[in-house]
Amino acid sequence: MLGIFRRLMPREDSFFELFSRHSETLVAGAGSLRALLEGGDAVPKHCAEIVRQEDLADDIAREVLLAVNRSFITPFDRSDITGLIQAMDDAIDQMNQTVKAVTLYELRTFDPLMREMGDTVVEAAQLTRQAIPLLSAVGKNAEALGRLTEQIVKVEGRSDDLHDQGVKQLFREVGRSDPMAYIIGREIYGDLEDVVDKFEDVANTISAIVVENV
């Protein structure tokens, strides 16, 4: 009965526009993170851009929460809306955590496997951006959403593998000769893995929305 009632009542559809705007900050942040991992003198510039995108994302997340509070009818359950925007926001927050570590240790060079992990961040962000607009018609787009979320989960699996390879290689190269370099490198690998883990959380949240609304 509640589902029928929701379909008959006018909906607050600004959520989809806000979700899409937030997904653009994820893609922009991921692109800057990947560029950062090329190293060199441009690292601080890319760090600053990620911080800027994280600020924009926070503003959008606040707009979503305000919209939830003022809307009588929402396109899907309020807890799903807040859960989705929180999961998305966690992804760019984790990119910012990586920036904090890079800035703290004044890093200017990065391992090739870190750059490959950066590629998985970009891919996960782009898949998320593709998925978000499809939520405006969950039933119609359920199959496509399933494919996209499955791809994000697979990207997360590749990221895990790259993390393990990178940490192992790092230990072999500097684990005994330069313990501090190993500790710092392992932290960066961990931060990058955590970013993609957050995108998997987004995918899982989208999957739950599909299940509940189809």
Helices and strands as residue ranges (DSSP letters): H 2-8, H 14-36, H 43-70, H 78-104, H 112-131, G 132-137, H 142-170, I 171-175, H 179-213
